[in-house]
Amino acid sequence: METALQKQIKTSVVACIMDAEQKILLTRRSIPPFLGQWVMPGGKIDHGESIESALLREVKEEVGLQVEIGRLVDIYEHLAIGHKKDHYIILYYQTKALTFELKLNPDELSEAIWFSQYQLPALDVPPGCRQILAHLFPELKWPELQPPGDHADRELPGI
């Protein structure tokens, strides 16, 4: 059975949450996509929702924090993903934590940890996340930095 091609672009936002010591908050996913991997909080932008509102909502829903939105780190795009040939655009923003009491969403996450930059290259993170972390911490050695390939559908946050 053939599936109709998607007619719209799916857009997501992701928060690269940093603290005063330049540690970054990563969460371990308890559901697909990224089951068991470390990712940054984020998810889909709802129709009619601003980018800023979506980012603040997703962070609050996933980890219970309030953040201040900073610069756009990068845009990560996936073309022709999966059997539906989906098209995704993911906006990664650097953010600063304003609150620090973590309240994890147990339906999506099993844990959240503030990592120092030197711990990051050894973590199990999807290639898209690793690419963004390399933008944030270019002085570190990053394994396997390459554009998404045939398995890019496993790299999509909050989808």
C-alpha positions in Angstrom: 0.0 0.0 0.0 1.4 3.4 -1.0 1.3 6.3 1.4 0.6 9.8 0.1 3.5 12.3 0.2 3.5 14.8 3.1 2.3 18.2 2.0 3.8 20.3 4.8 7.1 20.8 6.5 7.2 19.7 10.2 9.0 22.2 12.4 10.5 21.6 15.8 12.4 23.6 18.4 15.1 22.4 20.7 16.7 24.1 23.8 20.4 23.9 24.4 20.1 24.8 28.1 23.2 26.1 29.7 24.0 27.0 33.3 26.5 29.6 34.7 29.3 27.0 34.6 28.6 26.2 30.9 27.2 22.8 31.7 24.4 21.7 29.3 21.3 19.8 30.3 20.7 16.6 28.4 17.8 14.2 28.9 17.6 10.4 28.4 14.6 9.5 26.3 12.4 6.7 27.5 10.4 6.5 24.3 11.2 6.5 20.6 12.6 8.4 18.9 16.0 8.3 20.6 15.0 5.6 23.0 17.8 5.4 25.6 19.9 8.2 24.0 20.8 11.6 25.4 19.1 14.6 23.7 18.2 18.2 24.5 14.6 19.1 25.4 12.4 20.0 22.5 9.5 19.1 20.3 7.0 20.2 17.6 5.8 23.7 17.1 2.0 23.6 17.2 0.0 25.3 14.4 -0.5 29.0 15.4 2.2 28.8 18.1 5.2 31.1 18.0 8.7 29.7 18.0 9.4 31.3 21.4 6.2 30.0 23.0 6.8 26.5 21.6 10.3 26.4 23.0 9.3 27.6 26.5 6.4 25.2 26.5 8.5 22.2 25.5 11.1 22.9 28.1 8.5 23.3 30.8 6.7 20.1 29.8 9.8 18.0 29.5 12.0 19.2 32.4 9.9 21.7 34.4 12.4 24.6 33.9 12.0 28.2 32.9 14.7 29.5 30.5 15.7 32.6 28.8 16.0 32.2 25.0 19.3 33.3 23.4 20.8 32.9 20.0 19.8 30.5 17.3 22.7 27.9 17.2 21.8 26.2 14.0 19.0 24.8 11.8 19.0 21.1 11.1 17.1 19.9 8.1 16.0 16.4 7.2 14.7 15.8 3.6 12.8 12.8 2.3 12.8 10.9 5.6 11.1 7.5 6.0 8.5 5.9 3.7 6.4 9.1 3.7 9.4 11.2 2.5 8.8 13.6 5.5 10.5 17.0 5.6 11.6 18.3 9.0 13.3 21.6 10.0 14.6 21.8 13.6 15.6 25.1 15.2 18.2 24.7 18.0 18.4 27.7 20.4 21.0 28.4 23.1 19.1 29.1 26.3 20.0 30.0 29.9 18.3 28.3 32.8 16.4 30.6 35.1 15.2 27.9 37.4 17.0 24.7 38.4 14.5 22.3 40.0 14.1 19.5 37.5 10.6 18.0 37.1 11.0 15.3 34.5 8.1 14.2 32.3 8.1 10.4 33.1 6.1 9.7 29.9 9.1 10.8 27.8 12.2 10.9 29.9 14.0 8.6 32.3 16.6 11.1 33.6 18.2 14.5 33.1 21.8 15.5 33.9 23.9 18.7 33.7 27.0 17.6 31.7 30.3 19.4 31.5 31.5 19.9 27.9 34.3 17.4 28.4 31.8 14.6 29.1 29.8 15.2 25.9 31.8 13.4 23.1 31.6 10.1 25.0 27.8 10.1 25.3 25.3 8.2 23.2 23.6 11.1 21.3 22.0 11.0 17.9 24.1 12.4 15.0 21.9 15.6 14.7 22.4 16.4 18.4 26.1 15.7 18.2 26.3 18.1 15.3 24.7 20.9 17.4 26.9 20.1 20.4 29.9 20.5 18.1 28.7 24.0 17.2 28.4 24.9 20.9 31.8 23.3 21.8 34.0 23.4 18.7 37.2 22.9 20.7 36.3 19.3 21.5 37.0 16.2 19.4 33.7 14.9 18.0 33.4 11.4 16.5 31.5 10.7 13.4 30.3 14.2 12.5 28.6 13.8 9.2 25.4 14.8 7.4 22.3 12.6 8.2 22.1 9.5 6.1 19.5 6.8 5.5 18.7 6.5 9.2 18.1 10.2 9.8 14.5 9.5 10.9 15.9 8.3 14.2 17.5 11.8 14.7 14.3 13.8 14.9 13.6 15.4 18.3 10.1 15.2 19.8 8.6 13.6 16.7 
